[in-house]
């Protein structure tokens, strides 16, 4: 009778160890839940990025305003008949700005 009791206790301990520590056990389930949560976060950010890109594509398809804005900002293009002014700071202003920057960094 005692031997049967010892065998049953050992069997229960081994089953519990497998449940908590073995493959497919509690620790594996927790790890998988964490990975699923991380993947869901990544999917949400990628979904948001896709929505932004989709909106940008629609803007580019529908009107010339978006194309014109992009040409101006990224390519520096101007319309025919427009005048472009480039304001170049004088070297004195550059030196003053550098001196101010150095004073702030001290």
N, C-alpha and C positions, 0 to 999 in steps of 0.2 A: 504494500500500500504506500509506504514511504517513497519507494522508487518511482511509482507512478506519479506521485505529487511532485517530486523533483523534476521528472521529465516534463510535466505540464508547465511548471514554472520556467524551465529553460526554454521551452517552445514559445511561451508568451513573451519572454525577454527578447528572444531572437526576432519574433514578429514585430515587436515594438521598435527594435533597433532598425529593422528594414523600413518600417513606416516612417521613422524620423530621419534616418541617415541614408537610406538606400536610394537607388535610382527610381525616380517617380515619387519620392517621398516628400515630406513637408518642405524641406529646404529647396528641393528642385522646383516645387510649385511656387514658392516665394520668389525665387530667382526668375522664373518665367513671368510672373506677374509684373515684376520690375521691368523686364525687357519689353513686355507688352505696353506698359505705361510710357516708356521712353519712345517706343515706335509710334505710339499714338501722338505724342507731342511732336515728333519729327514730321509725321504725316500732316498734322494741323498746320505747321509752318510751311510745308511744301504746298499745301492746298491754298494757303493765303497767297503765296508767291505766284502760283498758277492763276489765281483770280486776278492779281495785279497785271500779269502778263496778258491775260485774256482781254482785260479792259483796255490795255495799251494797244493791242492788235485791233480791237474794235475802233478805237479812236483813229488809228492810222488808216483803217479801211473806209471809215465814214466821211472824214473831212480832211481838208487840206490844212486846217489850223494846226493840228498836231504835227503834221509833216513839216510845216513851216517853222513851228517852234523848235522842233528837233534840229532842223537845218541851221537855225540861228544859234542855238546853244552849243551844239556839238561840233558843227562844221564852220561856224563863224560866217555864215552866208548872210547877205543882205539883199533886199529887193532892188529891182531896177528903179532908179530915180531916188533912192534913199542915200543919205550921206552917213558915213561911219566916222566916228571920232574916237580916237584912242588917246586917253589921258595918261601921260607918262609922268610919274612923280619926279621932281627934280632931285639931283644927288644930295642937296642939302637936307631935304625931307627924309631921305633914306638914312643919312647919318644921324639925324635927330631921332628917328624911330629906333635905330640901333642903340643909341645911347640910352634911351628910355628903357629899352628892353634889357640892357645890361644892368641898369639901376634896379629894375624890378627883380632880377634874378639874384641879386646880392643878398 
